Amino acid sequence: MFDPLGEARKTPAPPLAEKAENSPKETAKELEKLVNALIEQSSEAAVKHESEEALRLAKEAGKKERAFTKHCETHGLTDMTNIDLTYAVFFNLANAYHLNGMWKEAIQSYTPIVKNKQYPQGGRLRVNMGNIYFEQQQYPTAIRMYRMALDQIPNTSKEIRFNIKKNIGSAQIKLGHYQDAATTFEDIMEGNPDFQSGFNLIICYYAIGEHEKMRRGFTNLIGIPME
């Protein structure tokens, strides 16, 4: 998954070099550099909790990326179009919208990525979408997003799969579906036990009146270190 965070530039994005002799290819390279610089600056602003500035820069990166793509198409430079750059722009924009509490816009920004078959790993971002729906207390939709993300994760990536299942279990508890949640957390405790999941499982057992399983759950919990 693309990680936009890193050594973000601390200076304003450089203007396009004004060279009369610039060829279309050189101009395309300048535009691409500008988009990357804006993404990095937006990411740095997000880390500093400057959410409004992060969003402003993310939107500007989107505008410049569209200008870059149009320039490449106009001048027959389709070999220079960069799907990874487009991915980064949408991902960063979605994150910036999320930071600003603009849930609908964040979902709309993630959607082109998860639906584009050019991004085989894009479906994993449904976890992010699920988290947004969870924050909105739209738990059934959150669970659906998490399960769709699970379909994209190979069985070999066990830790990622268990983390997604934790989200599913938490949403099931919020819905009061304690039997379903118990099944989810039992699966987690069998494959990758952790204290919080064990505690959640005990809550589920209490809710459905499984007192003997509660007792065993407490016994098992003693041997698990708190994170």
Order of alpha helices (4+ residues) and beta strands (2+ residues): alpha-alpha-alpha-alpha-alpha-alpha-alpha-alpha-alpha-alpha
